[in-house]
Amino acid sequence: QVHLVESGGGLVQPGGSLTLSCAASGSIIGIYYMGWYRQAPGKQRELVADITSDGSTTYADSVKGRFTISGDNAKKTVYLQMNGLKPDDTAVYFCHQRTHWGYAYWGQGTQVTGSS
């Protein structure tokens, strides 16, 4: 059974930084997509950033220039470096991974709060 385990969330002052990590446990083969999504209270889940196996990345306009996604397929781990955090970045952040075989997995979420 595959589990995605996120870590690195927390409370940070505006302008601060956090790094989120997401590691897959269990037998997961053929990862081609890894991404971070977030969901704020009362809002729909939205894409923050993603990366494919060829290294292509996508970022939400709201985080461009502040967040950086990186992945290590061999370690089945994806990271999200977040700089210049704002109160609007406050949300539960979810990790998402997909495989060539049609499987998709979500993590349980980690809370990020940007507040003074």
Secondary structure as the mmCIF struct_conf table of DSSP 4:
data_model
#
loop_
_struct_conf.conf_type_id
_struct_conf.id
_struct_conf.beg_label_comp_id
_struct_conf.beg_label_asym_id
_struct_conf.beg_label_seq_id
_struct_conf.end_label_comp_id
_struct_conf.end_label_asym_id
_struct_conf.end_label_seq_id
STRN STRN1 HIS A 3 SER A 7
STRN STRN2 GLY A 10 VAL A 12
TURN_TY1_P TURN_TY1_P1 PRO A 14 GLY A 15
STRN STRN3 LEU A 18 SER A 25
BEND BEND1 GLY A 26 GLY A 26
STRN STRN4 ILE A 31 GLN A 39
TURN_TY1_P TURN_TY1_P2 PRO A 41 GLY A 42
BEND BEND2 LYS A 43 LYS A 43
STRN STRN5 GLU A 46 THR A 52
TURN_TY1_P TURN_TY1_P3 SER A 53 ASP A 54
STRN STRN6 THR A 57 TYR A 59
HELX_RH_3T_P HELX_RH_3T_P1 ASP A 61 VAL A 63
TURN_TY1_P TURN_TY1_P4 LYS A 64 ARG A 66
STRN STRN7 PHE A 67 ASP A 72
TURN_TY1_P TURN_TY1_P5 ASN A 73 LYS A 76
STRN STRN8 THR A 77 MET A 82
BEND BEND3 GLY A 84 GLY A 84
HELX_RH_3T_P HELX_RH_3T_P2 PRO A 87 ASP A 89
STRN STRN9 ALA A 91 THR A 99
TURN_TY1_P TURN_TY1_P6 HIS A 100 TRP A 101
BEND BEND4 GLY A 102 GLY A 102
STRN STRN10 ALA A 104 TRP A 106
STRN STRN11 THR A 110 GLY A 114
#
